[in-house]
Amino acid sequence: MRILMVCLGNICRSPLAEGILQSKVSADVKVDSAGTAAYHVGELPDSRSIAVAKKYGIDLTNQRARKFTVNDFDTFDLIYAMDESNYQDILTLARNTEEKLKVKLILNEVDLNSNQSVPDPYYGGNNGFENVYQLLDEACQIIANKIEE
């Protein structure tokens, strides 16, 4: 199983989602992350994402931001978007219905068909990162449980 987490810049939400899910699944499940924009390619996750993950025993410092590409549809079984805007951006790159079916909004795992977005914590202060961590932790636990089944 290969799972990709996607947000805008791949420095706040998707690196957290990657780290959280990877910590909950076996090593044979490949988890990665990417951004729909290339603003931060090659950079470490935001220091606040690194800090909140570290608080829960998760190390994000081996991650580097990268841009989502159409080839990711070939590589990954599931693609989780953090919000509606990124969800739509990913869908526009899909080449067929099969690829579109791989794309999901991550918080729909918690509240089916709610179409809620993980808020972007970049400008939201440190509490925003804690809030995002908690939202993603709940969603990733549900995803991990489904994988283990």
C-alpha positions in Angstrom: 0.0 0.0 0.0 1.3 3.4 -1.0 -0.3 6.6 0.3 0.4 10.2 -0.6 -0.6 13.3 1.6 -1.0 16.5 -0.3 -1.4 20.2 0.7 -0.4 23.4 -1.0 3.3 23.9 -0.2 4.2 20.6 1.4 5.7 22.2 4.6 2.8 22.2 7.1 -0.1 19.9 6.8 1.0 17.1 4.5 4.4 16.5 6.2 2.5 16.1 9.5 0.0 13.8 7.9 2.9 11.7 6.4 4.7 11.5 9.7 1.6 10.7 11.7 0.4 8.0 9.4 3.8 6.4 9.0 4.1 6.2 12.8 0.8 4.2 12.9 1.4 1.6 10.1 3.9 -1.1 9.4 7.1 -0.3 7.5 5.9 -2.0 4.3 3.2 0.8 3.9 4.9 3.6 2.0 3.7 7.1 3.0 4.9 10.2 1.3 3.8 13.8 0.9 3.8 16.5 -1.8 2.4 20.0 -2.5 0.3 21.2 -5.4 2.5 24.3 -5.6 6.3 24.4 -5.9 6.9 27.2 -3.4 9.1 25.2 -1.1 10.7 22.4 -3.1 13.7 20.9 -1.3 12.9 22.6 2.0 12.4 21.0 5.4 8.8 21.1 6.9 7.9 24.3 8.7 9.7 24.4 12.1 6.3 24.5 13.9 5.2 21.3 12.2 8.5 19.7 13.2 8.0 20.9 16.8 4.5 19.6 17.2 5.4 16.3 15.6 8.4 16.0 17.9 6.2 16.6 20.9 4.4 13.4 20.0 7.6 11.4 19.2 7.5 11.8 15.4 10.6 13.0 13.5 9.9 15.0 10.3 13.4 16.2 9.7 14.1 13.5 7.0 11.3 15.0 4.8 11.8 17.5 2.0 9.1 19.4 0.2 8.3 18.3 -3.4 5.7 19.2 -6.0 2.8 16.8 -6.8 3.2 15.4 -10.4 0.9 13.4 -12.6 3.3 10.4 -12.1 2.1 10.3 -8.5 -1.1 8.7 -9.8 1.1 5.8 -11.0 3.0 5.5 -7.8 0.3 5.8 -5.1 -2.8 3.7 -4.3 -4.5 6.5 -2.3 -4.0 10.3 -2.4 -5.3 12.4 0.5 -5.8 16.1 0.0 -5.8 18.4 3.0 -8.5 20.8 1.6 -11.0 21.3 -1.2 -8.7 23.6 -3.2 -5.9 21.0 -3.3 -8.4 18.2 -4.0 -9.6 20.1 -7.1 -6.0 20.8 -8.2 -5.1 17.1 -8.0 -8.3 16.1 -9.8 -7.5 18.4 -12.7 -4.3 16.4 -13.3 -6.0 13.0 -13.3 -6.0 11.3 -16.6 -8.9 9.0 -16.1 -11.7 8.0 -13.7 -9.5 5.4 -12.0 -7.0 8.1 -11.0 -9.8 10.4 -9.8 -11.1 7.6 -7.5 -7.7 7.5 -5.7 -8.1 11.1 -4.5 -9.9 11.7 -1.2 -10.3 14.6 1.3 -8.6 13.3 4.5 -11.1 14.6 7.0 -13.8 12.6 5.2 -12.2 9.6 6.9 -13.4 11.1 10.2 -16.8 12.5 9.1 -17.9 10.8 5.9 -18.9 13.3 3.1 -18.4 16.3 5.4 -15.9 17.7 2.9 -14.2 19.6 5.7 -10.7 21.0 5.2 -7.7 20.7 7.4 -7.1 24.4 8.2 -3.8 25.8 6.9 -1.9 26.6 10.2 0.8 28.7 8.5 -0.6 32.1 9.6 -2.5 30.7 12.5 0.1 30.8 15.3 1.3 27.8 17.3 -2.1 26.6 18.4 -3.0 26.2 14.8 -0.3 23.5 14.4 -1.5 21.6 17.5 -5.1 21.8 16.2 -4.0 20.4 12.8 -2.0 17.7 14.5 -5.0 16.5 16.4 -7.3 16.6 13.3 -4.7 14.6 11.3 -4.0 12.2 14.2 -7.7 11.2 14.3 -7.9 10.8 10.5 -4.6 8.9 10.3 -5.7 6.5 13.0 -8.8 5.6 11.0 -6.8 5.2 7.8 -4.3 3.0 9.7 -7.1 0.8 11.1 -8.5 0.3 7.6 -5.0 -0.7 6.2 -4.5 -3.2 9.0 -7.9 -4.8 8.3 
